[in-house]
């Protein structure tokens, strides 16, 4: 079964820099390698801040495009992993590791299907 592990960040909080950022990125790279070695890695990536987002809506046949995130919230999606594991318990175990190395909350959601 495929799961999305969404990396949640608070964009209003300054992100680490310098040696602190380097150490975090090294931990994340090691975690990525661990998932690949375990055969659960499907895809993952970081995202730019939500102020670079464009929301596209179609209502009554009219398209509108607006800047910014689609939701008014402090937490934004900062990155994600797509993993393939046997069940939710396995996905949650990987999410616990992700939350530890990324030092942010991780949202876990099963895919409803893969196209």
C-alpha positions as CSV (number, residue, x, y, z in Angstrom):
1,X,0.0,0.0,0.0
2,X,1.2,3.5,-0.8
3,X,1.3,6.3,1.8
4,X,2.1,10.0,1.6
5,X,4.2,11.3,4.5
6,X,3.7,15.1,4.4
7,X,6.5,17.1,6.1
8,X,4.7,20.0,7.9
9,X,6.6,23.2,8.6
10,X,5.7,26.5,10.2
11,X,6.9,29.1,7.7
12,X,6.7,31.9,10.4
13,X,9.5,30.2,12.4
14,X,13.1,30.9,11.1
15,X,14.6,27.7,9.6
16,X,18.0,26.5,10.6
17,X,21.1,27.7,8.8
18,X,24.8,27.0,8.6
19,X,26.1,24.0,10.6
20,X,22.6,23.3,12.1
21,X,21.1,23.1,8.6
22,X,24.0,21.0,7.3
23,X,23.5,18.5,10.3
24,X,19.8,18.3,9.7
25,X,20.2,17.7,5.9
26,X,22.8,15.0,6.7
27,X,20.3,13.2,9.0
28,X,17.6,13.5,6.3
29,X,19.9,12.1,3.6
30,X,20.8,9.1,5.9
31,X,17.1,8.6,6.5
32,X,16.4,8.7,2.7
33,X,19.1,6.1,2.2
34,X,17.6,3.9,4.9
35,X,14.2,4.0,3.2
36,X,15.8,3.2,-0.1
37,X,17.8,0.3,1.4
38,X,14.6,-1.0,3.0
39,X,12.8,-0.9,-0.3
40,X,10.0,1.4,0.9
41,X,11.1,4.5,-1.0
42,X,8.9,5.5,-4.0
43,X,9.5,9.2,-4.3
44,X,10.2,12.3,-2.1
45,X,11.1,15.9,-2.4
46,X,11.2,19.3,-0.7
47,X,8.9,22.2,-1.7
48,X,9.5,25.9,-1.9
49,X,7.7,28.1,0.6
50,X,3.9,28.4,0.1
51,X,4.2,32.0,-1.1
52,X,5.4,30.6,-4.3
53,X,2.2,28.6,-4.8
54,X,-0.6,29.4,-7.2
55,X,-4.0,28.0,-6.6
56,X,-6.1,27.2,-9.6
57,X,-9.9,27.0,-9.2
58,X,-12.6,26.4,-11.8
59,X,-16.1,27.5,-10.7
60,X,-19.1,27.7,-13.0
61,X,-16.8,27.2,-16.0
62,X,-14.5,30.1,-15.0
63,X,-10.9,29.7,-14.1
64,X,-9.3,31.8,-11.4
65,X,-5.7,31.8,-10.2
66,X,-4.6,33.2,-6.9
67,X,-1.2,33.5,-5.2
68,X,-0.3,31.7,-2.0
69,X,-1.4,28.6,-0.2
70,X,-4.8,27.1,-0.5
71,X,-5.4,27.2,3.2
72,X,-4.9,29.9,5.9
73,X,-2.8,28.1,8.4
74,X,0.6,28.4,10.1
75,X,1.7,25.0,9.1
76,X,2.4,24.4,5.4
77,X,3.5,21.4,3.4
78,X,7.3,21.7,3.2
79,X,8.0,18.4,1.5
80,X,6.8,14.9,1.2
81,X,7.7,11.2,0.8
82,X,5.7,8.6,-1.0
83,X,6.4,5.1,0.5
84,X,5.2,1.6,-0.2
85,X,4.7,-0.5,2.9
86,X,2.4,-3.3,4.0
87,X,0.1,-1.4,6.3
88,X,-0.5,1.8,8.4
89,X,1.6,0.6,11.3
90,X,4.6,0.3,9.0
91,X,3.9,3.8,7.6
92,X,3.6,5.2,11.1
93,X,6.9,3.7,12.1
94,X,8.6,5.4,9.1
95,X,6.8,8.6,9.9
96,X,8.2,8.5,13.4
97,X,11.7,8.3,12.0
98,X,10.9,11.1,9.6
99,X,9.6,13.4,12.4
100,X,12.8,12.7,14.4
101,X,15.2,13.6,11.6
102,X,13.2,16.4,10.0
103,X,12.3,17.8,13.5
104,X,8.8,18.7,12.3
105,X,5.4,17.0,12.3
106,X,4.7,14.4,9.7
107,X,1.2,13.8,8.3
108,X,0.5,10.2,7.1
109,X,-2.2,9.5,4.6
110,X,-2.9,6.4,2.5
111,X,-3.4,6.8,-1.2
112,X,-7.0,6.1,-2.4
113,X,-5.5,4.7,-5.6
114,X,-2.6,5.1,-7.9
115,X,-3.2,6.3,-11.5
